[in-house]
Amino acid sequence: MKVTVFGIGYVGLVQAAILAEVGHDVVCVDVDADKVEALKQGRIPIYEPGLEPLVKENFAAGRLSFTVDAAHGVKHGEVQFIAVGTPPDEDGSADLKYVLAVASTIAEHMESHKIVVDKSTVPVGTGDRVKAKIAEVLQNKGKSQLTFDVISNPEFLKEGSAVADCMKPDRIVIGTDNKDAEDVMRELYAPFNRNHEKIIVMDVRSAELTKYAANCMLATKISFMNEMANLAEILGADIEAVRHGIGSDPRIGYHFIYPGVGYGGSCFPKDVQALIQTADHIKFDAKVLKAVEARNNEQKTTLFAKIHKHFNGDLKGKTFALWGLSFKPNTDDMREAPARVVMEALWEAGAKVQAFDPEAMNETQRIYGNRDDLLLCGTKESALKHADGLIIVTEWQAFRAPDFDLIKTMLSQPTIFDGRNMYDPKRLAKRGFTYYSVGRQ
Ligand code: UDX
């Protein structure tokens, strides 16, 4: 099938690549000429395992192409994906200007029936707005006779496993009330709908809300566990034992109940805020979501609070090794990353940071530039040199079994502040470390 994807961001690029991989003919359109040029030369703008070969191979095979030419893109695809960003505006609502701009562009150039698919995470009701926008532009252009469908098809990929998530989705949600459009989407996704039925068809608004409900549910689990962890610390309990104890109940499950330094990334913080805003706009008080967000904002400060307390508030002139900058492992993404909150609080208190991350060093440099109180280190070991403590913010595999003897000799004080419960407190105590973690003694 001929497919066009507007927006070569995270979601758009992965979606385009996997559709091309199964044999569809995919054109990607973006307004960013530099990005388009880079992709043509095989340079991938994001780090995502497995994505680079997929993009390069399908580009070379002619199934995947990149252009700034919107007219060409609209002409090409029977299915037109909208996968542009929906950044939060000042009050946290999702800003739809890019989505609606693409809708206009599609209407402007279309000359035959198109199926327009909202892939971006968009507030409930956006499908109707996209429909209205296309109809309006068609009318202005004297093309009202043209027909089109607007479908909601939210994306559930996780950064770090985006390619695998899209190649083997656990569900494919299609929001439409039009049987013909549904059939086209079924055909498009047939290569991914194997073994058992994964396609769930519903109305557009339900599909839009499904995406938010999924992310908000997961964010709720995390905030709940963080709250339990904070309680466990005060009550003298061990949250890791509690996690096992409750996770074994299949109604609760083991997933997404890891306490830590709060959730970050491009989805959870933004989507929780956006749903709160959607609710506020219709005068509905989303009490649970507000608590989830408040707990998360506070949780991001807890690691620093432990450091501050350990040094009796005197952090001026101290140096800390910091392992893990990305918001989670296997990505270089630092959007809403807890590491930023920790680092910025340390700087504010007059401390220096020697940081290491397996992938996010360039991103850190891009965000913070050169500053005297930040040293970007080439290895996790070099970050330790003469530091007053080691802080772990992201649970990269490479941090799971470090050489503790080396850590001890390199740090000027054998103290570890672990935001991800990577190690066994008893073992570390035996090795002579002062060890702080989350929800444990
Ligand atoms: C998320 C959803 O998982 C995905 O389905 C959706 O499409 C986009 O948002 P992503 O943001 O890539 O994906 O990361 P995810 O792995 O879900 O982690 C989100 C955040 O929650 C990270 O900061 C992570 O560290 C944190 N987290 C996750 C916890 O603190 N505890 C957990 O138990 C799980």
Residues whose N, C-alpha, C, O or C-beta is under 5 A from the ligand:
A	BS01	UDX	E155 F156 L157 K158 E159 I222 F256 I257 Y258 G260 G262 Y263 G264 G265 S266 C267 F268 F327 K328
